[in-house]
Amino acid sequence: MKKIISLLILLVISLPLFAKKPVILDIQAKASKGTKINLFWVLPDDPDEPITKLLIYRSTTPITRYSQLKNLTPITELPGDRTDYTDSVKDYKDYFYAIITVTDKPYEIILASMNSTVNGVHLKLQTKKPETKPQKEEEKLYTGGTKRETPLPYLDIIEGLNEENLISDETVDSTKEFTASKKDDSEILSPYFFEEDLVSPDGGDDYILFDILKNTFVQRKYSDAETQLKKLVKRNISTSVQNRAYFYIGETEYFLGNYEEAVKAFIQVSHVYPMQTYRWINACMDKIEIKD
C-alpha cells in the first residue's frame, strides 16, 4: 500500500503535464512553394478554459521561454479554433515559430515541439532544373538493400533490438512478485534513442553520454547503464545531456523491472519531453501490480 501511495503522489506531481491546459499541441512548420511557410497544429480537447484567439510569433532564434516574446510582435492574430496558417517571408533565413493561446489573458507557457518549433525552417531555394535531368538531387533514397556511399557512423549499434525479448531471464525472475497473481499481457516497449545520440559526437558531454549508451544500454547491460548514467547526471554537464540521461535512466529502470523508479526518472524530464515521457509512464503503470 505504501508503494501505491508513493506512486499516487508522483502522479499528482506530474498531473499538470497531462491536464487539459489551453496549450496547442504538435506544432509543425514546413516550407511551401515560393515565399510561403505553412504552419499546422492541434488544438487541445476540451481545455479548462475556452481559447478565444491565437497569437503567432516568428523569430530567427529558437523560442524556448515566454520572456523572449516581450521583444517580439505577433505576426498575426487568429480565431481560437484555427489549426493552420500560411506565413510569407522574403529571405532564406531559418525561422522558428511559437503560438500562444489566449483565454481571458495570454497563457504564458512555451513547450518545445508542442507550441514552439524545435527546428528552424527556411524557404526552398528555387532553381531551374535541366530538362534532361528531372530527378532531384537534394535527397537520395536508399531502397532495396542499396548501401550508402558513406555509411552513417554507429547506426548499426541499434540494429536487431526488436528481434528478441529485451528483458533478460534474470530480470524476469526478479520481478515475479509483481506478476505472480496476474498475467502481464501489456506490450514491452522498445528502447528509444534521441537523434542526438545516434551519431558519434565530436566530443564533450554529448560524447560521454553516447559512449555510455554504446557500451552499456545498447548492449542491454541495463544495470551497468543505470550505474553510469546516475553518476553522469551528478556531474557538471550541460542541461541537454542531463535531461537525456535522466530519460535513459527511466528506460533502464523500466527494462530492469523497477517501474516505480522509472516513473520517478521520467517525471524529472516530463516538462522537457512531454510526449515521450507520457508513453513510458503509461507503460510503467501497466506493469505495476496493485495490491491491497
C-alpha positions in Angstrom: 0.0 0.0 0.0 2.9 2.4 0.8 4.2 1.8 -2.8 0.8 2.7 -4.2 0.6 5.9 -2.1 4.1 6.9 -3.2 3.2 6.3 -6.8 0.0 8.4 -6.5 2.0 11.3 -5.1 4.3 11.1 -8.1 1.3 11.2 -10.4 -0.1 14.2 -8.7 3.2 16.0 -9.2 3.0 15.2 -12.9 -0.7 16.0 -13.2 -0.1 19.5 -14.7 1.6 17.8 -17.7 -1.4 15.8 -18.6 -4.2 18.2 -17.6 -6.3 19.8 -20.4 -4.5 23.1 -20.4 -5.2 25.6 -23.1 -2.0 24.9 -25.0 -1.8 23.9 -28.6 -0.1 20.6 -29.5 2.3 19.2 -32.1 3.2 22.4 -34.0 4.7 21.8 -37.4 6.3 24.3 -39.8 7.0 23.3 -43.5 8.3 25.3 -46.4 5.9 25.5 -49.3 6.2 26.9 -52.8 7.6 30.4 -53.4 7.7 32.5 -50.3 5.3 30.5 -48.2 5.8 28.6 -44.9 2.9 26.5 -43.7 2.1 26.1 -40.1 -0.1 23.3 -38.6 -1.0 22.4 -35.0 -3.6 20.5 -32.9 -6.0 22.2 -30.5 -6.4 20.7 -27.0 -9.5 18.6 -26.4 -12.0 20.4 -24.1 -9.5 22.7 -22.4 -10.1 24.0 -18.9 -10.7 27.5 -20.3 -12.0 28.3 -23.8 -9.5 29.6 -26.2 -10.6 33.0 -27.7 -7.7 33.6 -30.0 -4.2 32.6 -31.1 -1.1 34.7 -31.3 1.6 33.6 -33.7 5.2 34.7 -33.2 8.2 34.3 -35.6 11.9 34.6 -34.7 15.3 33.8 -36.2 16.3 32.0 -33.0 14.6 29.2 -31.1 11.8 30.4 -28.9 12.2 28.4 -25.6 10.9 30.9 -23.0 7.9 33.1 -22.8 10.1 36.0 -21.8 11.5 36.1 -25.3 8.2 37.2 -26.7 8.4 40.5 -24.9 10.7 41.8 -27.6 8.6 40.3 -30.4 5.3 41.4 -32.0 2.9 38.7 -33.2 2.9 38.3 -36.9 -0.8 37.6 -36.9 -3.8 37.0 -34.6 -6.2 34.2 -35.4 -9.5 32.9 -34.1 -9.2 30.3 -31.3 -10.5 27.5 -33.5 -7.9 27.8 -36.2 -5.4 24.9 -36.8 -3.3 26.2 -39.7 -1.7 29.4 -41.0 0.5 30.3 -44.0 3.3 32.7 -43.4 5.1 34.7 -46.1 8.8 35.6 -45.8 11.2 37.3 -48.2 14.6 35.7 -47.4 16.2 32.3 -46.8 16.9 32.6 -43.1 15.9 29.8 -40.7 12.7 30.8 -38.9 11.2 29.5 -35.6 7.6 29.8 -34.6 5.6 29.8 -31.3 1.8 30.0 -30.8 0.3 31.5 -27.6 -3.3 30.8 -26.7 -5.4 33.5 -25.2 -8.3 32.8 -22.8 -9.1 35.8 -20.7 -5.4 36.5 -20.9 -2.4 35.0 -22.8 -1.4 31.6 -21.5 2.2 32.3 -20.7 3.9 29.0 -21.4 6.3 27.7 -24.0 6.7 23.9 -24.6 9.2 22.8 -27.2 7.6 20.7 -30.0 4.1 21.4 -28.6 3.5 25.2 -29.1 7.0 26.2 -30.3 9.1 24.7 -33.2 12.3 22.9 -32.3 14.0 23.2 -35.8 14.2 26.2 -38.0 12.5 26.2 -41.4 13.6 28.2 -44.4 12.3 28.7 -47.9 13.2 26.2 -50.6 15.8 27.6 -53.0 14.2 27.8 -56.4 16.4 26.5 -59.1 15.6 25.7 -62.7 16.0 22.0 -63.4 17.8 20.9 -66.5 15.3 19.4 -69.0 17.5 16.3 -69.4 17.8 15.7 -65.7 14.4 15.9 -64.0 15.5 13.9 -60.9 16.0 15.7 -57.6 19.5 15.7 -56.2 18.6 17.2 -52.8 17.6 13.9 -51.3 18.7 10.4 -52.2 16.7 7.4 -51.2 18.4 4.0 -50.5 16.0 1.2 -51.1 16.1 -2.4 -51.9 19.2 -3.1 -49.8 21.3 -0.5 -51.6 24.2 0.6 -49.5 25.2 4.2 -48.8 28.4 5.5 -50.3 29.3 6.8 -46.8 27.6 4.8 -44.0 26.2 6.7 -41.0 28.6 6.1 -38.1 27.4 3.7 -35.3 23.9 3.3 -36.6 24.4 -0.4 -36.6 24.7 -0.4 -32.9 20.9 -0.4 -32.5 20.1 -3.0 -35.2 18.2 -6.0 -34.1 16.9 -4.6 -30.9 13.3 -5.6 -31.7 14.2 -9.2 -32.7 14.1 -10.7 -29.2 12.8 -10.1 -25.8 14.5 -7.1 -24.3 14.3 -8.2 -20.7 16.7 -10.9 -19.5 15.7 -14.1 -17.7 17.3 -12.8 -14.6 15.3 -9.6 -14.6 12.1 -11.6 -15.2 12.8 -13.8 -12.2 13.5 -10.8 -10.0 10.1 -9.3 -10.8 7.9 -12.4 -10.3 6.4 -10.9 -7.1 4.8 -8.2 -9.2 3.3 -10.6 -11.7 2.6 -13.8 -9.8 -1.1 -13.0 -9.2 -1.9 -11.5 -12.6 -0.8 -12.4 -16.1 1.0 -9.5 -17.7 -0.1 -9.1 -21.3 1.0 -5.5 -21.7 3.3 -4.5 -24.5 7.0 -4.4 -23.9 8.4 -1.1 -25.2 11.4 -0.9 -27.4 14.4 1.2 -26.5 14.1 4.9 -27.5 17.1 6.9 -28.7 17.2 10.7 -29.2 18.5 11.7 -32.6 21.5 13.4 -31.0 22.7 10.1 -29.6 22.5 8.1 -32.9 25.7 9.5 -34.3 29.0 9.8 -32.5 29.6 13.5 -31.5 33.0 15.2 -31.8 33.4 15.4 -28.0 32.2 17.0 -24.8 29.3 15.9 -22.7 27.4 14.6 -25.7 30.2 12.1 -26.4 30.3 10.9 -22.8 26.6 10.1 -22.9 27.0 8.5 -26.4 29.9 6.3 -25.1 27.9 5.1 -22.1 24.9 4.2 -24.2 27.1 2.5 -26.8 28.9 0.3 -24.3 26.0 -0.5 -21.9 22.5 0.5 -22.8 22.7 -0.6 -26.5 24.2 -4.0 -25.4 21.3 -4.4 -22.9 23.7 -4.1 -19.9 21.0 -2.2 -18.1 22.5 -2.5 -14.6 25.8 -1.0 -15.8 23.9 1.6 -17.8 21.9 2.6 -14.7 25.1 3.0 -12.6 27.0 5.0 -15.1 24.1 7.3 -16.1 23.3 8.1 -12.4 27.0 9.1 -12.0 26.8 11.2 -15.1 23.8 13.3 -14.0 25.6 14.2 -10.8 28.4 15.8 -12.8 28.6 19.4 -14.1 27.2 18.7 -17.5 25.0 20.6 -20.0 21.3 20.7 -19.3 20.5 19.0 -22.6 22.7 16.0 -21.9 21.5 15.8 -18.3 17.8 15.7 -19.5 18.5 12.9 -22.0 20.5 11.0 -19.3 17.5 11.1 -16.9 15.3 9.8 -19.7 17.6 6.9 -20.4 17.7 6.2 -16.6 14.0 5.8 -16.8 14.3 3.4 -19.6 17.0 1.3 -17.8 14.7 1.1 -14.7 11.9 0.0 -16.9 13.9 -2.8 -18.5 15.2 -3.8 -15.1 11.6 -4.1 -13.9 11.9 -1.2 -11.4 8.8 0.6 -12.7 8.2 3.0 -9.8 11.8 4.1 -10.1 11.3 4.5 -13.8 8.3 6.8 -13.2 10.4 9.0 -10.9 13.1 9.4 -13.6 10.6 10.2 -16.3 8.9 12.8 -14.2 12.3 14.6 -13.8 12.1 15.5 -17.5 8.4 15.3 -18.2 8.4 19.1 -18.8 11.1 18.7 -21.5 9.9 15.6 -23.3 6.1 15.6 -22.5 5.0 13.3 -25.4 7.8 10.7 -24.9 7.5 10.5 -21.1 3.7 10.2 -21.2 4.1 7.0 -23.2 6.7 5.5 -20.9 4.9 6.4 -17.7 1.7 4.8 -19.0 3.7 1.6 -19.9 5.2 1.6 -16.3 1.7 1.9 -14.8 0.5 -1.1 -16.8 3.4 -3.1 -15.3 2.7 -2.2 -11.7 0.7 -4.8 -9.8 -1.8 -3.1 -7.4 -2.0 -5.0 -4.1 -4.1 -4.2 -1.0 
